Amino acid sequence: MNNKKSALKISLKNWYHKLQCIDLNFLQQITNFIELITFSYKNYKSSGFILHLGIKKQTYAYGQQVCGWLSLKHQQNSAQEIRILSGKSIRKVAYGANMVVILTENDGQIYIAGNHKYWPKSADQNGQEMRLISKTKQFKDIACGHSHVLCLEDNGHLYTIGWNRFGQCTSTIEYDYENLIDTELTNIRTIACGWMHSLAVTDDNRLFGWGCNLYKQITDETDTKITKPYLMIASYDDHYLYINDKYENISAGECFTLAITTKNEIRHFQNHFYVDDFSVSKFGDSISRIQKSNFQVTEILSLSSANLTCILYENHQNLSTIFFIFDPQSLLSLTMIEVTNFQEIFYKFSTIPITFGWCENIGRYDSNLYHYFMSESISATFDCPDSEVNDLRFEFPHDDDNDDDTKKGIRYIYVQRSYLRMVSEYFNRMLSNEWNRQKSIRITTISYDIFYQYIQLLYFGKIHLKIIWNKIRQNLN
C-alpha cells in the first residue's frame, strides 16, 4: 500500500454553493482544502473551511466558527489569511469539535487553535490565536479526536495533547493543552483517532489502542476507559482470536475501530452499541461480506465524530478500484453503494458533500491544465537560486568534458517543492516519500538537459525540442 495515490482527490466545485460569495478567481487557485464537519446524533455541523493556495503558500480560514478560533473576523465574501502560516506548505489538517490542527510540510511543525473551556489563555485573555505546539520537535503526522490530538514525531515517538477524560492522552490529569504528553510509544508508523479513543500501529505492525472503551472499540475487557496503550487483538464470533494478525492501517469513528491487516483483510473492533439494532446488523453484515469476499481492502476513511459512518475502498480481483460506502445511521444513505472513485460518491447521492480528510482540489485543472492558474511570480522564479520560494534544488554531476558552455562540477536546477507536487503526480509521490524533506536531490539517471526541459514543461507548458534532439544526436554519435 505504500506510494499509492491518495483517494482524497475531489473538485472544490462540490462546495461552491457554500463558498458562492467568495471570488471565483480565488477559489480556482485553491490546491487543497477541508471542511470541518462533525456529526452528533445524526445532526450535521460545519465549523467552516481551511483553504490552501499551494503556489503562493498561503492558508486561509472561512466560516464564523473557525475564524473565531483563530481570532479572525469572518467576512462572508472573503476568506481570511492565517498569517502565521504564510510561506508554509501544508501537509495535513485535522480537527475536532472545537479545534483545528495543522501540520506543515517542510519543517514538520504543528499549529493548533480552538476554544475549549480548558484552552490556555493568552496575555489578552483571548487564548484563541493559532499557536505552535513545539519549537524543537519535527513531526510527520497528526490525528484529532473530539478534543485531543496525536502528534507523531519524525523518529516515530508519539505524543498527545488535549482533553483526557477517558485516558485518550495517557495522562493522569484531566486535560493539558500546553504541554506535549509522552505516550512512551516509539517506532510508531501510523496513527488515528476516534472521537474519544486513540490508535497507533508500530513499525512491526502491532496495533495499540487507549481511551474510551465504552463500546469495546479497543478490547472486550470490562474497562470503560483505558489510560495506557493496550495491545489490540481482533476476535471473531466472540471466541476466535486473530492472534497472528499484523496491521497495516487503521481508522476509527465515534465508537468503533477498523483495521487493515498486512494481508489486506479488515478487522472490526466493536461489540456493544448504542445505535438501533437495524443499524448494528447492517454494519456487521457489510463487514462480514468484505471479510468473506475476495476483495482486498486498501484503505479506510472515517469521520471520527460519526457513529458508524465510514468509506472502505478496495482492490477487486479484476484490478479495478471499487469504493464502498457504509452508512447505518442514514447520514448519507440507507444502503451500501458501489462507485468507481471518490468524486462519484457525490454524484450518486443527493446529499451534502463530505471531506474525509485533507483533500486535493482537482477542479483547479479545469481550464488549460494548470497554466491558467500559474501566476507570473511563480514562472519568474524558475531556476532562480536567490528566490525565497525555491526550497528545493536538483543537482547533476557534470559528465560531459567536451561541453565548453559549462565548467566541470555540479549543475543545479532550483524549484519550488509545493508547485512540483501540485502539477506532477510523480513529484508528489517522490517528495512525499523518498525525497521527503530533502533540500537537495542528486540526479544521476537522467541528463541535466533532459531533466531541465521536463521541469520547464511543468512550469511553462513548453519545451525546446532542438536542445533535446541535439543531445540525442550527441549520444548516438
N, C-alpha and C positions, 0 to 999 in steps of 0.2 A: 504493500500500500504506500510505500514511500514514493515521493516525487509525482504523485498523481495530480491531475488537475482538480482544482477546487470546484465544488458543486455550487458555491455561492456566487454565481455569475448571473446577474439579472439586470434588466433595464430599470433605471430610476423612473421611467415613464409610468410604471405601475403606481407610483406615489405622487404623480403630478397633481392629482385632484386635491392633495393635502398641501402641496407646495405651489399652487397656482398663482399666488400673489408675488412670488419671487421672480426676478428677471430670468427669462428663458436662457439668455446667453450665459448667465452664471450657472444654471442647472446643467447645461451641456458641458461645462468644464469639470464637473464632479467626477472623480475617478473611483471613489469608494464612499460607502455610506452605510448607516444602520439606523433603524427606527427603534427607539427604546420603548418596547411594549411589554406589558405584563398582563397576566390573567389572574383573576381571583373569583372563584366560584362562577366561572363562565363569563364574568364581567371583563370586558376588554378595556385597557387603559394605555394611552400613549403619553409618554413624557417628552416627546419631541424627537429630533434627529441630530446626529453628528454627521457632518458632511466634510469630505476631504478633497482638496484640489491638488492632485499629485504633482502636476507640472510646477505649480507655484509653491508647493509645500506649505499650504495654508489649510487650517482646520476651522470649521465653523459649527456653531450650535444654532438650532432653530426650534422654537417651541417655548411656551411660557414656563414650564417646569424646569426643563434642563437649563434654560438661561438663568433661572433663579438659583439653581445650584451653583452656577458659575459667576454669580453676581453681575450678570449681563442684563441689559434691558431688552426684552423681547420686542421685536418690531415685525408686524405681520408681513410687510413687503420686502424684508431682507433678513438674511442670516447674519449672525453676529460672530466675528472672528474671535477665536480663543488665542490671544496673543502670546501666551506663554509657550504655545506650540508652534509659533511662527518659524519657518525654516526647517521643520522636522517632518520626516516621513513617518507615517503611522502604520504599524504592523497589525495592531488589533485593538478593537474597542469592545469592552464588556460592561454590563450594567446590572443593577439590582432594582429594588423597589424604590430606593431613594438616593441612588448614587450612580455615577458613571466613572469608569476606569479606562485609561488609555495607555497603551504600550507603544513606545516609539521604535522606529526601525533600526537606525544605525547605532545609537548609543544604549539601547535596551533600558530606557528609563520608564518608570511607571508614574503616571499622574492621576490624581483622584479628586473628585469633587462630589458634594452631596449635602443633605440637610437632615440627617438622622438626629434624633433628640440627644444622642450621645456624642454628636460631632464636636471636635475640638474647636474652641472659639479663638479667633484671631484677635489682634490688638484692638480692632474696631468692633469686636464682638459680633461680627457678621459670621465669620467662620465658613463661608460658602464658596470661597475662591478655589480654583484648581491649584493643587499643591503637589510637589514632588515627594514621593514616598521615601526614597533613599538616594543620597548623593554618591555613595561609594560602591553600590552593587549594580551589576548589569543583569537584566532579566531577559528571558526568551519566551515566556508565555504567561498569560493571566486567565483566571476564570472567576466568575462572580455569582454569588447566590443572592438571597434576599438582602442581606446587609453585611456580607463578609466576602473577602477576596483571597484567592490563592495566587501567590507570586512565585513563579518558578525561575530560579537563578540560572545563569548560563552554565554553571558547573553541576546542575542537577539537584541543588539544595532547595528545599521547599519551605516557604514561609507563608504565614497568613496574617490577616489584619481585619479588624471589624468586630461585629456582634458575635457573642459566644454563648448564647442561651442554651444551645443543645450540644456544646462542645465542638462545634464545627471549626473552631480556631485552635483546638487542642490546649487552650489555656484554662487556668482555674478562675480567672476573673471574668466578669460579665461582658466586658467589651474593652477594646483598645483600638482606636483609630489613628493613633500617633506613632506607635512602635510596632515594628515587624515582630511577629511571634514565630519562633523556630519550631517547626513540627518534628525536628530531628530525623526527618526522612531525607535520604540522599540518593543519588543515582536515579532520580525521577525523570521519566521521559514524557509522560502525558498526564494532563490534569483535567478535571471537570468539577462543576458544582451543581448540586440540586438546590432547591430553594433553601433548605436548612441542613444539607449534608455535603461532605467533601470527598473527592475521589482522586486517586493517583495510581499510575502504573509505573513500575520500575523498569530499569534497563533489562532486567532478566525476566520481564513480563509477569510479575506478580501484581495483584490488584489489592490496594488498601482503601478502606473507607472509614469515615468517622463523622460524628454529628448526629442529627436526628435519625432514629431508627424506629419511629413510631409505627411505620407501615412495613417494617422489615426490609427496607431498601438497602441495608448493609448486611445483616445477618439474621438468622431465625432465632437468635438468642432473645431472652425476655427483656433485656435492657431497652428502654425507650430513647436513651441517648448514650453515645459512645464518645468519650473525651480523648481517646488516643487512637492512632492509626490501627485498624483492625484488618488482618489478612482475610480477604473475602474469598469464599469458595461457593460456587453455584450448586444448587441442588435440583433434582428432577423428581416430581411426584412426592415431594416431602421426605424421601428416604434415600435416593441415589445421589451421591456427591460426585461432581466433576473434579476430582482431586488432581487430575493431570492437566487441567486447563492452563494454558498460557495466554495472556491477554495482550491485545494489540492496541485497542482503542476503547473509549468509554464515553457515555453520555448519560444525562440524568434529567429528571423532571422534578416536580414538587414532591412526589412520594414514590419514585421508582428509580432504579438504576438499570441501564442496559450496557452490556459489554460485548466486544467482538474478540474472539479468540484468534490466535495465530493461524488457525485453520479456517478463518473467515466464518465461523459459526457464531450465533448470537446467544447470549445468556441474559436471563431476566431475573432481577432481584426485586421481589415484591410479593408478599404473601397476604398481608392484611390491607384492606381497602376501606375508604370511607365513601367512595362513589357508589352509584347504584349497581345492582347485580348484573344488569344487562351490559353495562359498560365494561365491567370486570371480565365477564365471559367473552365479550367481543375482542378485547385487547389480548387476553390469554390465547384465544383461538388463532388470532393473527400471528402471534409469536410462535405458536405451535406449528402453524403452517410453514413458516420460514424454516424452523428447526428441522422439519421432516422433508423439506423440498431439496432440490439440487441447486438452489440459489446460494451464492456466496455473498455475505454481507460485506460491503467495503467501507461504509461509514454510516454513522448515525447522527442526526441533527435533532436536538430537543430544545425546547424552551424551559429553562429551569423553573419558571413560575407556573407552568401549565401542568395540570394533574396527570394526564396520561396522553398528552399530545406529542407526537414525535414524527419525524420523517426518517424512513430507512431507505437507502438506495443501494441497489445490489447489482452484481455482475452475473448475468444469466449464462447458462452453458453455451448459448449461441453468440456470446461475446457482446451482445447489446446491453446497454445500460437501462435499467428499469427503476423508477422511483416509486416507492410505496409510501403512502401517507395514511397514518392511523389517527383516528380522532374519535375515541369512545365517548367523549363528552360533547360532541357536536360543536366544537369550537370552529371547525371548518366544514365538516360534512358528517353524514350518518354512516357512510360506508367507506371501505378501503378502495382506493382507486389506483390505477397504474398510469404513469406518464413517462415520457422519454427524457425529460430534462427538467431542471429546477424552474425555469421560466414557465413551462407549460402548466404547472400546478395552478397558476392564477388564471389561465385561460380555461381550465376545466371547472373552476368554481366561480360562482357569483358571490364573492365574499371579499373580505379585507385581505390585502397582501401582507405578508409577514416576512421580515428578515430574520433568519435563523442564525445570524452572526454578522461579522464584518463583511459586507458584500462588495463585489467589483461591479461597477456600472458598465454594462455592455452597451447601453444606449448612446454612449459618447462617440461610438464609431459610425453613427448613422449617416453622416454626410462626408463623403470623400475620405473615408477611413479616419485617421487621426489628424490629418493635416489641417482640417477645419478648426481644430481646437488648439493647435500648436501656436503659441504666442511668439512674437518677434523676439522677445527677450530670451526665450529658450533657444531658438535657432542661432542667435548671435553668440551663445556660449559654447557652441560645438567646438571641441578640441582646444579650448582656451585654458591653459594651466593656471591662470590667475583668477578665473571666475570662482566666486564664492559658492555657486550652486553645484559645481562639478566636484562631487565627492568620491569619484571612482576613477582609477587610472588603469588602462591596459598597457602592458609593457611587452616589447618584442625584441628578442636578441637580433642584432643586425647580422645577417648571414650572406650578404651579397658584397663581396670585396670589390667588385667591378663597378659598383654604383657610385659615380662621382658626386651625385647630388646630396649624399649623406655621408657622415663620417662613421667609422666603426664605433660600435657601442650599442646602446639600447634606445629604441624609439618608443614614443608614448602616444596614447590617444586618451584625451580627458573628456569624461562624460558625466551626466547626472544619473545616478543609480535609479531613482524613483521613476524617471522618464523611461529608461530602458525596460523596467519592469512593467510599465503600463502598456507599452506598444509591442512588446515581444513576449510570447509565451515561453520561449526558450530562456531568455534572460530572467524572466520572472521566476522560473523554476531553479535556475542555477544560482541566482542571487538569494534565493530563499533557503538553499541547501549548501552545496559545495562551496560557493563563494560568499556565503553569508558573512557580512560584516568585514570582509576583506577590503582594504582601501586600495590595494594594488594587486592586479591579477596578471600573472605571466602567461602569455600565449605562445605556444611552440608548434602547434599542429596546423595553424593557418598563417599564411604570409601576412605581413603588415599591410600590403597594398589591398589584398582581397578583403581583409577584415575592415580596413578603413572605409572601403566602398560600401560594405554592408551596413556599418554604423551610419554612414552618410545617408544611405537609403532610409533608415529608420528616422533620421532627423528631417530630411528634406524631400523624401519621396522620389529621389532620382540618383542615378549612379553614372560614372564616366566609363562607358564600355571600352573606350580606346585604351585607357590605362590598364584595364583588366586584360584586354586582348594582347597588348604588348607584353605584359607579364607572362601570359600563357605561352606566347611565341618564344620568349627567352627561355622558359623552362623546357620547351620542346627542342630547342636548339642545344 
